[in-house]
Amino acid sequence: MVLSASSAYDEVSSALDRGARAFIAKSVDPLDIPSALRQAWDWTVFYAVGSLPGPEDELRAAGLTECEITMLKALARRLSNRAISQELWVTEQP
């Protein structure tokens, strides 16, 4: 069983491929850890990992921040600078 500060796709996938029975992200509520460990021991809980990382996972792996990813999504929706700044609560730059 792995307890990690990261929940990056590559790390979860690697741990499970190497035989980990469970991968628990450090962000889990500490009160849930005993239950998660029992379920992992009993093989009654599964962490579904997709076969391929999603587009956002690939952007994070490339080093983009959450803010940068949000901006790219807004651009993909063809929002104007003004609409993006209003949506993100930032000042529009000329």
Number of C-alpha atoms within 10 A of each C-alpha: 15 15 14 14 11 13 15 14 16 13 13 20 20 11 15 16 10 8 9 14 19 21 21 19 16 14 11 12 8 9 8 9 15 10 11 18 18 12 15 19 13 10 11 9 14 11 13 7 11 9 7 11 15 10 10 14 15 13 15 14 14 9 10 14 12 12 10 13 15 15 18 12 14 18 13 9 10 11 14 11 16 13 13 20 16 12 12 13 9 10 11 12 7 5
